[in-house]
Amino acid sequence: MSETASPLAGIPPVSVPKEKSRQKGRLERLWRVWRRKTLTLREGQLFLLLAVIIGLFSGLIVVCFRVAIEWTRFWLLGSSMEPSRLRVLLAPTIAGFGVALLVLFIFKRSRGSGVNQTKAAVFIFDGYVPFRTVVGKFLTCALAIGSGQSLGPEDPSLQMGAGIASTLGRGLHLSRDKQRLLAPIGAAAGLAAAFNAPISAVIFVIEEIIGTWSGGVLGAVILAAISSVVVMREFLGSAPMFRVPAMEFQRPIELVGYAVLGVISGVASVGFLKFIAYIRPRLRDLPRWTHYIQPAAAGLLIGIIGIWLPQVMGSGYPIIDQALHDQFIWHMLLLLGLFKILATGISFVSGAPGGMFAPTLFIGAMLGGAVGGFEHLLLHRPTESVAAFALVGMGTFFAGFLRVPITSVFMVLEVSGHYSMIVPTIIANMIAYFISRKYQKVPLFDFLARQDGFFLPSIEEMREHTALRVEDAMRPGSGIVFREDHLADLFREAETTAAPQLLLWQQEGGWRLLSRDEVRALKPGDNNPPEIPSKGPVPQLYPDQHLDEALRVIGEWPIVPVVNRANLEKVEGVLSVDDILRKYRIS
């Protein structure tokens, strides 16, 4: 039997697997394109939403952190306002040994306050703060502060907020530039929740960590700070950190007392800074085995001080509140302030993790209250003056020690909710700040970073640096700049000038660049301005612009005019790249 030919004979078979493979490849390419566009959209338009999320998580962890500190204090020192002497001695000592083991073996990045580490993350490590550091900072600082070490929770909260932001940024695979911005955003959120002061947190992060008021960064920082404070207030209440009694600044003669407070706070802050700068590197250079016992030894010394002055242990916020309500005599306040400097210095240089914000406020309140109490006895001022001096003293010592004068003013206003003492606060703060700058050249966080091997940009030096401007480098435009209605001057100058390039102002075409040879080639009788599209319009500068900005404007142009902002046809001078480089070399 003959075989019947198939109707599909001669038609090549379809390769189904190959077709599916091609379709799969196209889908994968489309997916990659869509994902890339989506991520770009997410980074560009949803960055502010991410800042809010960072603030929410930072607020939650700060609430848990404060609860952990109180819980640790309850279990180690008991619920009594005056713990037994044995507990006062043993709690910080044993806890200090435990903290040393955790820091040296498990959480090696948890040492220190956290501010200069966060700053290093921004400028060196592309915003990278490992989440392990967040966990380590939480545990070690809760143990150290809760056991009585004279440190505070604000600086660690700042670093924990930065760590949370960094973790979220890495999880979303954001670009390197965006991840660099996330660390200060998280830092502001953590500090705002710890202080219950969003404005102060934003200003501190900009004043000390970022150093710039960029609009894009500022909006995200503000959103993160506000959202974290909202979370904190939902759990812990919205009342200011301190209950400040009624007070009022009445007569200008009262400023003399606040000026004296500024001098005392400035001198005390310089002494405190030099103590840390001298002792800390020497303890770090001791044999490694001593690092296991340094926090324990510091805890023992603080416990010994705490037997007679238990108020110096821990952050000391309740004691600040008592000082604001005139519950101590002036020489007791002075004693508490001086021994708090000693206790805080011992805790910090030993390597125990914790912050300097709370102790700084404590010291300032005690010194301010002592000055106010002494003035009350000497001049028979009303008792409200003691609280006023204590409040102003908080910001004054803060400004002298941490060298953030703007933050210190807003911090006093926010933590107290009191705006009547802003003039004395500003005056005393500035006096303390200038004394500190005069006798301690390097600010606290800068020399801490240098001792740790990081050479970070000094925000204070950036603030004080005098920027060079265009008017400092420009030269006169005579013989170089001409107008189209004075072409005769242009032709005459081209025959004698040594300048290879000339500038011509055209009413319609703006500034045009002509070479000397091109001008000589033109007919002197030609009344029409030369048209050279390839060499114009030339950009223009203004005398007050910074030279670094001028470099970007000049680009490849050999010379550009510097004009008056009120009259663009009025030339103040001319500028070239060589003029800029010459000014930088001689400055």
C-alpha positions as CSV (number, residue, x, y, z in Angstrom):
1,M,0.0,0.0,0.0
2,S,1.4,3.4,-1.0
3,E,1.7,6.0,1.7
4,T,-0.4,9.1,1.4
5,A,1.6,12.4,1.6
6,S,0.8,14.5,4.7
7,P,-0.9,17.9,4.0
8,L,1.8,19.5,6.3
9,A,4.6,18.1,4.2
10,G,7.2,20.7,3.2
11,I,6.3,23.1,6.1
12,P,9.1,23.5,8.5
13,P,8.3,22.5,12.1
14,V,7.9,25.4,14.6
15,S,10.4,25.4,17.4
16,V,8.2,26.1,20.4
17,P,11.0,26.2,23.0
18,K,12.9,28.8,21.0
19,E,9.8,31.0,20.5
20,K,9.1,30.9,24.3
21,S,12.7,31.7,25.0
22,R,12.6,34.8,22.8
23,Q,9.3,35.9,24.4
24,K,10.9,35.4,27.9
25,G,13.9,37.5,26.9
26,R,11.7,40.3,25.7
27,L,9.7,40.2,28.9
28,E,12.9,40.3,31.0
29,R,14.1,43.3,29.1
30,L,10.8,45.1,29.5
31,W,10.9,44.2,33.2
32,R,14.4,45.7,33.6
33,V,13.4,48.9,31.8
34,W,10.3,49.2,33.9
35,R,12.2,48.5,37.2
36,R,14.8,51.1,36.3
37,K,12.2,53.7,35.5
38,T,10.3,52.9,38.7
39,L,13.3,53.1,40.9
40,T,14.2,56.5,39.3
41,L,10.7,57.7,40.0
42,R,10.8,56.4,43.5
43,E,14.1,58.2,44.3
44,G,13.0,61.4,42.7
45,Q,9.4,61.7,43.8
46,L,9.0,59.5,46.8
47,F,12.1,60.5,48.7
48,L,10.1,62.7,51.1
49,L,7.8,59.8,51.8
50,L,10.8,57.7,52.7
51,A,11.9,60.5,55.1
52,V,8.5,60.2,56.9
53,I,8.9,56.4,57.2
54,I,12.4,56.9,58.6
55,G,11.0,59.4,61.1
56,L,8.3,56.9,62.2
57,F,10.7,54.0,62.8
58,S,13.2,56.3,64.5
59,G,10.5,57.6,66.8
60,L,9.6,54.1,67.8
61,I,13.1,53.0,68.5
62,V,13.8,56.1,70.6
63,V,10.6,55.4,72.7
64,C,11.8,51.8,73.2
65,F,15.3,53.1,74.1
66,R,14.0,55.5,76.8
67,V,11.9,52.7,78.3
68,A,14.9,50.4,78.2
69,I,17.0,53.0,80.1
70,E,14.4,53.3,82.8
71,W,13.9,49.6,83.0
72,T,17.6,49.1,83.4
73,R,17.8,51.7,86.1
74,F,14.9,50.1,88.0
75,W,16.6,46.7,88.0
76,L,20.1,47.9,88.8
77,L,19.5,50.8,91.2
78,G,16.0,50.1,92.4
79,S,12.9,52.2,92.5
80,S,14.0,54.3,95.5
81,M,15.1,58.0,94.9
82,E,18.1,57.2,97.1
83,P,19.5,53.8,96.3
84,S,21.6,51.9,98.9
85,R,25.4,52.6,98.9
86,L,26.2,49.1,97.8
87,R,24.0,49.4,94.7
88,V,25.4,52.8,93.9
89,L,28.9,51.3,93.9
90,L,28.3,48.0,92.3
91,A,25.7,48.8,89.6
92,P,27.9,51.1,87.4
93,T,31.0,49.0,88.1
94,I,29.6,45.7,87.0
95,A,27.6,47.2,84.2
96,G,30.7,49.0,83.0
97,F,32.5,45.7,82.7
98,G,29.6,44.2,80.8
99,V,29.6,47.2,78.5
100,A,33.3,46.8,77.8
101,L,32.8,43.2,76.8
102,L,30.0,44.1,74.5
103,V,31.8,46.9,72.8
104,L,35.2,45.1,72.4
105,F,33.8,41.7,71.2
106,I,30.4,42.1,69.7
107,F,29.5,45.7,68.9
108,K,32.8,47.4,68.0
109,R,31.2,50.4,66.3
110,S,29.1,51.3,69.4
111,R,31.9,53.2,71.3
112,G,31.5,56.9,71.7
113,S,28.7,59.4,71.5
114,G,27.6,58.7,67.9
115,V,27.7,62.2,66.4
116,N,31.2,62.0,64.9
117,Q,30.6,58.4,63.8
118,T,27.5,59.6,61.9
119,K,29.4,62.4,60.4
120,A,32.1,60.0,59.3
121,A,29.3,57.8,57.7
122,V,28.1,60.9,55.7
123,F,31.5,62.1,54.5
124,I,33.6,58.8,54.2
125,F,31.4,55.7,54.0
126,D,28.6,57.0,51.6
127,G,26.0,57.1,54.4
128,Y,26.7,53.5,55.5
129,V,25.7,52.8,59.1
130,P,25.2,49.0,59.7
131,F,22.1,47.9,61.5
132,R,24.3,46.0,63.9
133,T,25.5,49.4,65.2
134,V,21.8,50.3,65.9
135,V,21.4,47.2,68.0
136,G,24.7,47.6,69.8
137,K,24.1,51.3,70.5
138,F,20.6,50.4,71.9
139,L,21.9,47.7,74.3
140,T,25.2,49.2,75.4
141,C,23.9,52.7,76.0
142,A,20.8,51.5,77.8
143,L,23.0,49.5,80.1
144,A,25.6,52.3,80.6
145,I,23.1,55.1,81.2
146,G,20.7,53.0,83.2
147,S,23.4,51.8,85.6
148,G,24.4,55.4,86.4
149,Q,27.2,56.4,84.0
150,S,27.1,60.2,83.6
151,L,26.0,60.2,79.9
152,G,22.8,60.9,77.9
153,P,20.6,59.3,75.4
154,E,20.4,62.0,72.7
155,D,23.6,61.3,70.8
156,P,23.0,57.5,70.6
157,S,19.5,58.2,69.4
158,L,20.9,60.3,66.6
159,Q,23.2,57.5,65.5
160,M,20.4,54.9,65.8
161,G,18.2,57.1,63.6
162,A,21.0,57.3,61.0
163,G,21.4,53.5,61.1
164,I,17.7,52.9,60.5
165,A,17.8,55.3,57.5
166,S,20.9,53.7,56.1
167,T,19.3,50.2,56.4
168,L,16.1,51.3,54.6
169,G,18.2,53.0,51.8
170,R,20.2,49.8,51.2
171,G,17.1,47.7,51.3
172,L,15.5,49.8,48.6
173,H,18.8,49.9,46.5
174,L,18.9,53.6,46.4
175,S,21.7,55.4,44.6
176,R,24.8,56.4,46.4
177,D,23.9,60.1,46.5
178,K,20.5,59.3,48.0
179,Q,22.1,57.0,50.6
180,R,24.5,59.7,51.7
181,L,21.5,62.0,52.4
182,L,19.6,59.4,54.4
183,A,22.1,59.3,57.3
184,P,21.6,62.9,58.3
185,I,17.8,62.6,57.7
186,G,17.7,59.7,60.2
187,A,20.0,61.5,62.6
188,A,17.6,64.4,62.7
189,A,14.7,62.1,63.3
190,G,16.5,60.3,66.2
191,L,17.6,63.5,67.9
192,A,14.2,65.1,67.5
193,A,12.5,62.2,69.2
194,A,15.1,62.1,72.0
195,F,14.9,65.8,72.7
196,N,11.2,66.3,71.9
197,A,12.5,69.3,69.9
198,P,12.3,69.0,66.1
199,I,13.5,72.5,65.3
200,S,16.7,72.1,67.4
201,A,17.3,68.7,65.9
202,V,17.0,70.0,62.3
203,I,19.3,73.0,63.1
204,F,21.9,70.8,64.8
205,V,22.1,68.3,62.0
206,I,22.5,71.1,59.5
207,E,24.9,73.1,61.7
208,E,27.1,70.2,62.8
209,I,26.8,67.3,60.4
210,I,25.7,68.5,56.9
211,G,26.9,72.1,57.0
212,T,24.6,73.2,54.2
213,W,21.0,74.5,53.9
214,S,20.2,72.8,50.6
215,G,16.5,73.0,50.0
216,G,16.0,69.3,49.0
217,V,17.8,68.0,52.1
218,L,16.1,70.5,54.4
219,G,12.6,69.4,53.4
220,A,13.4,65.7,54.0
221,V,15.1,66.5,57.3
222,I,12.2,68.5,58.6
223,L,9.6,65.8,57.6
224,A,11.7,63.1,59.3
225,A,12.1,65.1,62.5
226,I,8.4,66.0,62.8
227,S,7.2,62.5,62.1
228,S,9.5,61.1,64.8
229,V,8.4,63.6,67.3
230,V,4.7,62.8,66.5
231,V,5.4,59.1,67.3
232,M,7.3,59.9,70.5
233,R,4.6,62.2,71.8
234,E,1.9,59.6,71.0
235,F,3.6,57.3,73.5
236,L,5.3,59.6,76.0
237,G,3.2,62.7,75.9
238,S,3.6,66.2,74.3
239,A,4.7,68.2,77.4
240,P,8.0,70.0,77.2
241,M,11.0,68.2,78.6
242,F,11.2,70.6,81.6
243,R,8.5,72.3,83.7
244,V,9.7,75.9,83.5
245,P,8.1,78.3,86.0
246,A,6.9,81.8,85.0
247,M,9.8,84.2,84.4
248,E,10.3,87.5,82.6
249,F,13.2,89.6,81.4
250,Q,12.4,93.1,82.5
251,R,15.4,95.5,82.8
252,P,18.5,95.8,80.6
253,I,20.7,96.0,83.7
254,E,19.9,92.3,84.3
255,L,22.0,91.5,81.2
256,V,25.2,92.1,83.3
257,G,24.4,88.9,85.4
258,Y,23.8,86.9,82.2
259,A,27.1,88.2,80.7
260,V,28.9,86.9,83.9
261,L,27.2,83.6,83.4
262,G,28.5,83.5,79.8
263,V,32.0,84.1,81.0
264,I,31.8,81.4,83.7
265,S,30.2,78.9,81.2
266,G,32.8,79.7,78.6
267,V,35.7,79.1,81.0
268,A,34.1,75.9,82.3
269,S,33.5,74.5,78.8
270,V,37.1,75.2,77.8
271,G,38.3,73.3,80.9
272,F,36.0,70.4,80.1
273,L,37.1,70.2,76.5
274,K,40.8,70.3,77.3
275,F,40.2,67.5,79.9
276,I,38.7,65.2,77.3
277,A,41.2,66.1,74.6
278,Y,44.1,65.4,77.0
279,I,42.9,62.2,78.8
280,R,41.0,60.3,76.1
281,P,43.9,59.5,73.7
282,R,46.2,58.5,76.7
283,L,43.6,56.0,78.0
284,R,43.2,54.6,74.4
285,D,47.0,54.2,74.2
286,L,47.2,52.0,77.3
287,P,47.6,48.2,76.8
288,R,44.5,46.5,75.4
289,W,43.8,44.6,78.6
290,T,43.1,47.9,80.4
291,H,40.2,48.6,77.9
292,Y,38.2,45.8,79.6
293,I,38.3,47.5,82.9
294,Q,38.2,51.2,82.0
295,P,34.4,51.5,81.9
296,A,34.2,49.5,85.1
297,A,36.8,51.7,86.8
298,A,34.9,54.8,85.6
299,G,31.7,53.3,87.0
300,L,33.4,52.7,90.4
301,L,34.6,56.3,90.5
302,I,31.1,57.6,89.6
303,G,29.6,55.3,92.3
304,I,32.0,56.8,94.9
305,I,30.9,60.3,93.9
306,G,27.2,59.1,93.8
307,I,27.4,58.0,97.4
308,W,27.5,61.7,98.4
309,L,26.0,63.3,95.3
310,P,23.7,60.7,93.7
311,Q,22.3,63.6,91.5
312,V,25.3,63.4,89.1
313,M,24.5,59.8,88.1
314,G,22.7,59.2,84.8
315,S,21.3,61.8,82.5
316,G,20.1,64.0,85.4
317,Y,16.9,65.4,83.8
318,P,14.9,65.2,87.1
319,I,17.6,67.2,88.8
320,I,17.5,69.9,86.1
321,D,13.8,70.2,86.8
322,Q,14.4,70.6,90.5
323,A,17.0,73.3,89.8
324,L,14.5,75.2,87.7
325,H,12.1,75.2,90.7
326,D,14.7,76.6,93.1
327,Q,15.1,73.4,95.2
328,F,18.8,73.8,95.8
329,I,20.9,76.5,97.4
330,W,23.5,78.2,95.2
331,H,26.6,76.5,96.5
332,M,25.0,73.1,96.2
333,L,24.2,73.9,92.5
334,L,27.8,74.9,92.0
335,L,29.0,71.6,93.6
336,L,26.7,69.6,91.4
337,G,27.9,71.4,88.3
338,L,31.6,70.8,89.0
339,F,31.2,67.2,90.0
340,K,29.0,66.5,87.0
341,I,31.9,67.8,84.8
342,L,34.2,65.3,86.5
343,A,31.8,62.4,86.4
344,T,30.9,63.0,82.7
345,G,34.5,63.3,81.7
346,I,35.4,60.1,83.5
347,S,32.5,58.2,81.8
348,F,33.2,59.5,78.4
349,V,37.0,59.1,78.2
350,S,36.7,55.5,79.5
351,G,35.0,54.5,76.3
352,A,31.5,53.9,77.8
353,P,29.0,54.5,75.0
354,G,26.6,57.4,75.6
355,G,26.0,61.0,74.7
356,M,27.1,64.4,75.9
357,F,23.9,66.4,75.3
358,A,22.1,65.7,78.6
359,P,25.2,66.1,80.8
360,T,25.9,69.4,79.1
361,L,22.4,70.7,79.8
362,F,22.8,69.5,83.4
363,I,26.1,71.3,83.9
364,G,24.8,74.5,82.4
365,A,21.6,74.4,84.5
366,M,23.6,74.0,87.7
367,L,26.2,76.7,86.9
368,G,23.4,79.0,85.8
369,G,21.3,78.3,88.9
370,A,24.4,78.9,91.1
371,V,25.0,82.3,89.5
372,G,21.3,83.2,89.8
373,G,21.2,82.0,93.5
374,F,24.3,84.1,94.4
375,E,22.8,87.1,92.6
376,H,19.6,86.6,94.5
377,L,21.4,86.7,97.9
378,L,23.7,89.6,96.9
379,L,21.1,91.9,95.2
380,H,17.9,90.5,96.7
381,R,16.4,89.6,93.3
382,P,13.2,87.6,93.2
383,T,13.5,83.9,93.4
384,E,12.3,83.5,89.8
385,S,15.7,84.8,88.8
386,V,17.3,81.5,89.9
387,A,15.1,79.5,87.4
388,A,15.8,82.1,84.7
389,F,19.6,81.8,85.2
390,A,19.3,78.0,85.2
391,L,17.4,78.0,82.0
392,V,19.8,80.4,80.2
393,G,22.7,78.4,81.6
394,M,21.6,75.3,79.9
395,G,22.0,76.9,76.5
396,T,25.1,78.8,77.4
397,F,27.2,75.8,78.4
398,F,25.8,73.9,75.5
399,A,27.0,76.7,73.1
400,G,30.4,76.8,74.7
401,F,31.0,73.1,74.9
402,L,29.4,71.7,71.7
403,R,30.0,74.9,69.7
404,V,26.6,75.0,68.1
405,P,25.4,78.5,69.0
406,I,22.3,78.6,66.9
407,T,21.1,75.2,68.0
408,S,21.7,76.1,71.6
409,V,19.3,79.1,71.4
410,F,16.4,77.1,69.8
411,M,17.1,74.1,72.1
412,V,16.5,76.3,75.2
413,L,13.3,77.6,73.7
414,E,12.0,74.1,72.7
415,V,12.8,72.0,75.7
416,S,11.3,74.7,78.0
417,G,8.5,76.0,75.9
418,H,9.5,79.4,77.2
419,Y,10.3,82.4,74.8
420,S,10.6,85.3,77.2
421,M,14.4,84.8,77.9
422,I,15.6,84.8,74.3
423,V,17.7,88.0,74.6
424,P,19.7,86.9,77.7
425,T,20.1,83.5,76.1
426,I,21.6,84.9,72.9
427,I,24.0,87.3,74.8
428,A,25.3,84.7,77.2
429,N,25.6,82.0,74.5
430,M,27.7,84.3,72.3
431,I,30.1,85.1,75.1
432,A,30.6,81.5,76.0
433,Y,31.0,80.5,72.4
434,F,33.6,83.1,71.7
435,I,35.6,82.2,74.8
436,S,35.5,78.6,73.9
437,R,36.7,79.3,70.3
438,K,39.5,81.6,71.6
439,Y,41.1,79.0,74.0
440,Q,40.1,75.7,72.4
441,K,40.8,75.9,68.7
442,V,39.3,72.6,67.6
443,P,35.6,71.8,68.5
444,L,34.7,68.7,70.4
445,F,33.4,66.5,67.6
446,D,36.3,67.5,65.3
447,F,39.1,66.5,67.7
448,L,37.2,63.3,68.7
449,A,37.1,62.3,65.0
450,R,40.8,63.1,64.6
451,Q,41.7,61.0,67.6
452,D,39.7,58.1,66.0
453,G,41.7,58.6,62.7
454,F,39.0,60.4,60.7
455,F,39.8,63.8,59.2
456,L,36.3,65.1,58.7
457,P,35.5,68.6,57.4
458,S,35.1,71.1,60.2
459,I,31.7,72.7,59.9
460,E,32.9,75.5,62.2
461,E,35.8,76.2,59.9
462,M,33.6,76.2,56.9
463,R,31.3,78.7,58.6
464,E,34.2,81.0,59.5
465,H,36.0,80.7,56.1
466,T,35.8,83.8,54.1
467,A,34.7,82.9,50.5
468,L,36.5,84.6,47.6
469,R,34.2,86.5,45.3
470,V,34.4,87.6,41.7
471,E,35.2,91.2,42.7
472,D,38.3,89.9,44.5
473,A,39.8,88.4,41.3
474,M,38.4,90.5,38.4
475,R,40.5,93.2,36.6
476,P,39.4,96.4,34.9
477,G,37.7,96.1,31.5
478,S,39.4,99.1,29.9
479,G,40.7,98.2,26.5
480,I,38.8,94.9,26.4
481,V,35.1,95.9,26.6
482,F,33.3,97.9,24.0
483,R,29.8,98.8,22.8
484,E,28.3,98.5,19.4
485,D,27.6,102.2,19.2
486,H,31.3,102.9,19.7
487,L,32.8,100.8,16.9
488,A,35.4,103.4,16.2
489,D,36.9,102.8,19.6
490,L,36.9,99.1,19.0
491,F,38.8,99.4,15.7
492,R,41.3,101.9,17.1
493,E,42.0,99.7,20.2
494,A,42.4,96.6,18.1
495,E,45.5,98.2,16.4
496,T,47.3,98.9,19.7
497,T,45.9,96.5,22.4
498,A,47.9,93.5,23.5
499,A,44.7,91.7,24.6
500,P,44.1,88.7,22.3
501,Q,40.3,88.7,23.0
502,L,37.8,91.6,23.0
503,L,34.2,91.8,24.2
504,L,31.5,93.7,22.3
505,W,28.1,94.5,23.7
506,Q,25.2,94.3,21.2
507,Q,21.8,95.5,22.2
508,E,20.1,92.6,20.6
509,G,22.7,89.8,20.7
510,G,24.2,90.4,24.2
511,W,28.0,90.0,24.7
512,R,30.1,88.8,21.8
513,L,33.7,87.6,21.9
514,L,36.0,88.8,19.1
515,S,39.7,88.1,18.6
516,R,42.0,91.1,17.9
517,D,42.7,89.7,14.4
518,E,39.0,89.4,13.6
519,V,38.5,93.0,14.5
520,R,41.4,94.1,12.3
521,A,39.9,92.2,9.4
522,L,36.7,94.2,9.6
523,K,36.3,97.5,7.6
524,P,36.6,100.5,9.8
525,G,33.7,102.1,8.0
526,D,31.3,99.2,8.6
527,N,28.5,100.6,10.8
528,N,26.9,97.2,11.4
529,P,28.1,95.2,14.4
530,P,29.9,92.0,13.4
531,E,27.9,88.8,13.6
532,I,29.9,85.8,14.9
533,P,27.3,83.3,16.1
534,S,29.9,80.8,17.1
535,K,31.3,83.1,19.7
536,G,28.3,84.4,21.6
537,P,26.4,85.2,23.5
538,V,29.1,85.2,26.2
539,P,27.9,84.5,29.8
540,Q,28.2,87.2,32.4
541,L,29.1,87.3,36.1
542,Y,28.3,89.6,39.0
543,P,30.8,91.0,41.5
544,D,29.3,89.2,44.5
545,Q,29.3,85.7,43.1
546,H,31.7,83.1,44.6
547,L,34.8,82.2,42.6
548,D,33.9,78.5,42.5
549,E,30.6,79.4,41.0
550,A,32.4,81.6,38.5
551,L,34.5,78.7,37.4
552,R,31.4,76.8,36.4
553,V,29.9,79.8,34.5
554,I,33.1,80.6,32.6
555,G,33.5,77.1,31.2
556,E,35.6,77.2,28.0
557,W,35.3,81.0,27.5
558,P,38.7,82.7,27.7
559,I,37.2,85.8,29.2
560,V,33.8,87.0,30.5
561,P,32.4,90.4,31.6
562,V,31.5,91.2,35.2
563,V,28.4,93.5,35.2
564,N,26.4,95.4,37.7
565,R,23.2,93.7,38.9
566,A,21.2,97.0,38.7
567,N,22.5,97.8,35.2
568,L,23.6,94.9,33.0
569,E,25.2,97.2,30.5
570,K,27.5,98.7,33.1
571,V,30.7,96.6,33.2
572,E,32.6,96.4,36.5
573,G,35.5,94.4,35.1
574,V,36.5,91.2,33.3
575,L,37.5,87.8,34.6
576,S,39.3,84.8,33.2
577,V,40.3,81.4,34.5
578,D,43.9,82.6,35.0
579,D,42.6,85.5,37.1
580,I,40.7,83.0,39.4
581,L,43.7,80.7,39.7
582,R,46.0,83.6,40.4
583,K,43.8,84.8,43.3
584,Y,43.5,81.3,44.8
585,R,47.4,81.0,44.7
586,I,48.0,84.2,46.6
587,S,45.2,83.8,49.1
